[in-house]
């Protein structure tokens, strides 16, 4: 049995608004980057739902490659 069930920082899922805060950009710009393949695509945490999230680890990797 695992002692710590808290997710690691790099396993967090961020909303568009949270990613925009990190990047200091607008949602329109972020959506354009995703559409053009210049930013990691979001994932759907619930296959039957409409919401999408970005993996923190994908964003950190993208930022480190700048």
N, C-alpha and C positions, 0 to 999 in steps of 0.2 A: 504494500500500500504506500502511495506517495505521500510524503509529509507536507509538501507545499503545492496547493492546487491553484494558486494565483498565477495568471498567465504572465509570461515573460514580456518585457517591454516590446521586443521585436515581433511579438505575436498579436499585438493590438490591431484592431481594425478601426480605421478613421473614416469619417464622413467627408463629403466634398468640402463642406465648410471648414472642418478641422484641417484638411490638407491645404486649403487656401490660406488659412492663418499661418501655417508653417512656412509656406512658400511666399507669403505676402503678395498674392495675386488674386485676380477675380475668378469667380466660378466660370465665366465665359472663356477666359484664357485657359484655365485648367481643362475644361471640356474640349477645347480646340487642340490642346497638346495630346490628350488621350485619343481623340478622333484621328489625328495625324500620325499617331504612333510614336510621338516624342516623349511620352510619359507612360509608366506602367498602367495597364488597364485595371479597372476595379473588378472586384469579385462579387458574386451574389451569395451572401451568407446563407440565405434560405432560397433554394431553387424555385420554390413556389411563390416567393415574395417579389416585390418590386424594388426593394432597397438594394443599394450597392455600397460597398466599402472598399477602402484601399488598405493593403497590408502595410503596416509600419515598416517592416523589413524591406519591402520593395521601394518605398520612398527613401529610406536611409541609403540604400544601394544606389539609387538614382542620383541622390545628392552627392554622394562620394565620388561619382563619376564625372561630376561637372568640372 
